[in-house]
Amino acid sequence: MRELADSHDLLVTVEENVIMGGAGSAVLEALQKSGRNASVLQLGLPDRFIDQGDPGTQLAHAGLNKEGIVKSIRQRLA
């Protein structure tokens, strides 16, 4: 992870969970402990109740499908 932070402009974490306290948070903590100041985009589920339904539809609604992830990355890099 430290090598990636040193060689990339942006690290992206994607998780099928809420962001707070998730994998992206662990990445940020590890980078901070190693003295890296990397740009990290954390993508995950919103911290609110999500209506039940088809998992693919739910992920798309949360922006965690292929199109949503690409859109978020492009917006961050713009």
Sequence and secondary structure as in RCSB ss.txt:
>XXXX:A:sequence
MRELADSHDLLVTVEENVIMGGAGSAVLEALQKSGRNASVLQLGLPDRFIDQGDPGTQLAHAGLNKEGIVKSIRQ
RLA
>XXXX:A:secstr
 HHHHHH S EEEEEEEESTTSHHHHHHHHHHHTT    EEEEEE SS      HHHHHHHTT SHHHHHHHHHH
HH 
